[in-house]
């Protein structure tokens, strides 16, 4: 390698959370390695497009309209021709994966896809799609297992887990501010779901469990942090159950590092989940977690250590786990401390950056051998 390895990253997220936040952490970490030149392609008006100017060598903002935006292939191809990167790294779905893979293929540029979700795909579709990429990075072993089951060769996949800024979430929570911010009483015990309001996140199962939880812990309150198309339906379910006084739909927050440390516990009743950045944030904040045994969640929630794992779709299991944690604050605190230790050891930003860098350098080395 005669000069710095040039990586062209493509991220379609408009907000700086989830996958987009992971890309920001990656660019920031790579900036200090001295052997990588990073270019970011992202949507016009996106938050990451603004913030990444301080961590990427160059940022291109372009129109991105999703999976059917075929002209995106041409827009990305022009940038690839202009920059001539060694590797195109696709970080998102919503058009970046397939359309970005086609653009890389058309220009003869090696291509990596980071896969962040665990939803299964038909083997025929998977064979066509993943043939576009030279390598795939799965953010959990759960996602890697899904890819292998669909026929993707094991040697074509690396597992590089998502990361969390542990120090950012380790600050003590300001309970006085928290209670005032959400209009909660002084004795409130607060549980939260931090996720988009979509079907696969499983909010309805927690809503079904809340009446029984309240019979055991009347001071329990529930925050739904996120937005999505199911908001009206979920509010209707809460109304029918008579629990609206104990449920707060707080929308998207840009200060999760301030909110999450104030929680008593995080509930993540998802039916499918690649890994779950909000779980990492909760663990870093010392908050115990109730999560489902799906996808990459068991890699973050160690049953009985930093929370409880339950079967997806089980209202009774949610009730039992939440009541158990609320009734045993000493045990909950111990689990929270165990979670902090776990994320420091296994989900640091440094390890995530090094994992991606290893993939880049291995691809470069294999090309040189060829």
N, C-alpha and C positions, 0 to 999 in steps of 0.2 A: 504494500500500500504506500503510494508515493505522497499522498496528501491526506487530509482528513476525510473520513468516510461521510458521504453526503446522504442524509436520510430525508425524504419528503413525506411528512406526516399528513394524513387526511382525517379530520374530525368534524362531524356534522352537528354536534350539540350547540344549542344556542346559549345555554346557561353554564355556569362554572360549577357543576356538581356531577356526580356519577362518573361516567367514562371521560367526559371532558376534563374533569378535575384530575383524573389519573394522567391524562395526556399532559396537562400543565406540570404536574409533579415530575413526569418523565423528562420533559424538555428542560426544566429547571435543573434536574440532576445531571443530565447529559451535558449541560452547559459547562459544568465544572470538570468534566472529564478531559477536555482538551483534544480529543481525537475524533469528534463527531461534529459535522456541520448540519444544523437542523433547519428545515424549512417547513412551515405549517400552512396548510390549505384548510380554510374553515368558512362558515357562512358569513355573508355580509350582515353586519349588525350584531354579531355574536359577542358574548362576554369574553370568551376565550380569545377571540381575535384581538380584543383590546389588551387583555392582561398578558398575552403571550409575547407581545412586542419586546418585553424586557428579558425574555428567556430564549426566544428563537432568533436565529440569524436573520430570517426574513419571514414575513407573514403575508399570504395572499388571501384576500376575502373575496369570495365569489358567490353567485346565486346557487343554492342547493335546494331542490324541491322534492327530494325523495326518490323512491324506487323507479318511478316512471319518467324521471327527468333525463331523458336520453341525451339532450345537448350537454349535460354535465360531462359526458365522456369527452366531448370535444374541448370543453373548457379546461378539464384536467390534463388532457393530452398536450395542449398548448403550453401549460406550465411545466410539464415534464420535459418537453422538448427544450424549453428555455433554460431550465435548471440542470438537466442531465444528472439526476440523482443516481447513486449506486443502488438504492433500495427505495421503493415506495412502501410505506407502512400505513395500512388502512386500519383505523381505530373504531369505526362505527358501522352501524347498519344504515338504514334510511337512505339508500342509494350509494353510500360510500363503498359498500362491500362489493357487490356485483359490478356496478358501473365503474368503480375505481379499479377493480381487477381487470376489467376489459381494457380500460385506458392503459394500464401498465403493460398488459399483454400486447396491445397494438404498438407500443413504443419499444418493446423488447426489454423492459426494465423488470428486474427481479422484484417480487412483491411478497409482503407479509401481511396477514390479516390477524388482528387481535379479536378473538371471539369472547364476548362478555355475557352471552345468554345461553341457556341450556335447553331451549325448546327444540324438539327433534324435527328433522327434515327427512323427506323421502330419500331413500338411498340413491335413486336416479338423479334427483335434483342435487343432492350433496356431491355426487360424483362429478357433475358438470361444474358446480359452483367452486368446489375446493380444488379443482384442476386449474383454476386461474392463479393459484397462489403457490409460491415456492415453499412457504412455511406458514404454519399457523401457531399463534400463541393463545393458549387457553388460560383464562384467569383463575381457573380452579381445576382440580382433578375430576370433579363432577362433570364439567364441560368436556374435558378431554375424553372421559368415558363415553359420552354421547357421540362425540365425533368418531371415535374408534368403532362404535356400534354401527355407525352409518357407512363404514368402509374406508374411512380416511386412515392411511398408514400411520402406525404409531410413531415411526421415525420422522414423520413430517410435522409432528406436534411437540411443542414445548409448553410446560406449565409454568407461568410466571404470575404469581398471585397479585391482586390489587393491593394497594398500600394505604396507610392512613398516617397523617401527621400527628403522631402520638402526643407531642408536647402541646399542640394547639387544643387538643381535647382533654388534656389532663388538668387544666386549670379548675379550681373550685367553683362550683355553681353559685350564683347569686340568687338565693331563694326569695329574698324580698322582691327583687326585680321580677323574677319568674312568676310569682303569684299575682303581682299587679298586672303584668303583661297579658296574662291569659284570664284574668278575672277569677282566680281560684281562691277558695277559703284557706285559712291558715293551716288547717289539719289535712289538706289534700294529699292523697297518695296518687301519684301521677304515672300513668302508663302511656306510651306513645307508639304509634306506627309511623315510621318515616319512609314513605314510598308513594309512588304515583297512585292515583285513585283509578286503578284498572283491575279487571277481573282476576288476573293471575296473582295479584298481591294478597288476595284472600281477606280483605277487610270485613266482608260479610260474616265470616266465621267468628271473628272477635265480637262483632256487633251482636250476634246470636248468643254469645257467652256472657255479655255484660250484665244482663238482669241477674243471673245466678252469682256472678262475681260480687255485685252490689249487695246481695243478700248476705254475703260473708264479710264484705268490707265496704260499708256504706260511704266511706270517705274516698273511695276510688274515683278518679277522673281519667278521661281518655282523650289524648290529643292525636288527631290525624294530620300529620304534617306532609303536605303534598297536594297536587292538583291532578285533575284527570276527568275523563268523560263520565265516570260513575258517581260523581259527587252528588247529583240530585237524587239518584237511586239510593245511595247509602244514607243520605239524610232522611229519605222517606222510610227506610227500614228502621232507623233510630226512632223516628216519630211513632211508628206502629208499635215499637217495643217500649215506648214511654221512657226513653233514656236520654232524650235530648239535653236535659239539664246536666248530664254527666259526660257529654261528648262535645268536643270543640274541634271544628274543622278550621284549622289554622292556615291552610294554604301553604304555598311555597315560602320558605324562610331563607334569607341569605346570611343568617347568623346561627347555623346549627351548632357551632362550637360553644355558643352561649346557652342554647336551650338544652341540648342533650345532657350535659353534666348535672342538670337540675332534676332529671327524671328519676323515678324509683325503679323503673324497669322499661325495657324496650320489648315490644311484641312484634314478631314478624311472621304472620300466618300464611306466607306465600305458598302457592301451589307449584310454582316454578321459580328458580332463582339461580343465576349464574354464580354469584358469591354474596353480594350485598354490602355495598360500601357503608350504609347506615349501621350495619352490624359491627363493622370495624370501628366506626366512630363511637358507638355506644361502649364497646369493649375498652377502647382507649380512655373513655371518660369514667371507667369503673362502674358502668351500669350493667346489671345482669340482664340476660336476654332469654326470651322464650321464642324459639324458632322451630320451623318445621324441618323434618328430615328429608329434604329435597335438594337436588343440585349441589352447589358448593357450600350451603349453610352449615353442614356438619364439620366443615373445615374451619369455621369461625366459632361456632357454638359447640363446645365440648360438654356433652351431657353430664350434669352433676358437678362440673368444674366452674364454668362461668355462666351457666344458665341451664335450661332444660330443652331437650329436643322432643318434639311431639310429631305425631302423624298428621299429614296435611288434611284439611277439611274436617277435623275432629273438634267440634265445639266443646265437648266434655273435657278433652285433653287440655284445651286452652284454659278452661275454667280452673281445672285442678292445678296447672302449673302457675298461673297468675296468682291464685289464692295462696298457694304454698309460699311463693316469694314475698307477697305482701304480709303474710302472717309471721314470717321469720326474718325480720330485718337484719339480725346478726349474720345469718346464713347468706342473705342477699349481699351484704357488704363484703363478706369473704369471697363470694363468687365474683363480685366486681373487681376486687384486687387481683384475683387470678386472671381475669380477662385482660387487665392492664399488662400484666407480665407476659401473657401469651402474645399480644399484638406487638409488643416491643421485640420479641424474639423472632416472630414468624411473618410479620406484615409491615416491616419498616419500608420507608420510601427508598432507602439506600439499596435494600435487597431487590426491590422491584426494578430500580434503574439498572442494577448490575445484571439482573436476569434478562432484560431486553438487550442490553449491550452485548451479552454473551451470544445471543441469537444473531445480532448484526455481524459480529466478528467471525462467528462460525460460518455464516453465509459467504463472507468475503474470503475466508480461508479456503472454503470448498471451491469457490470460483477460481481462485488462483491455482489450485491443484488441477482443475479442469483445463 
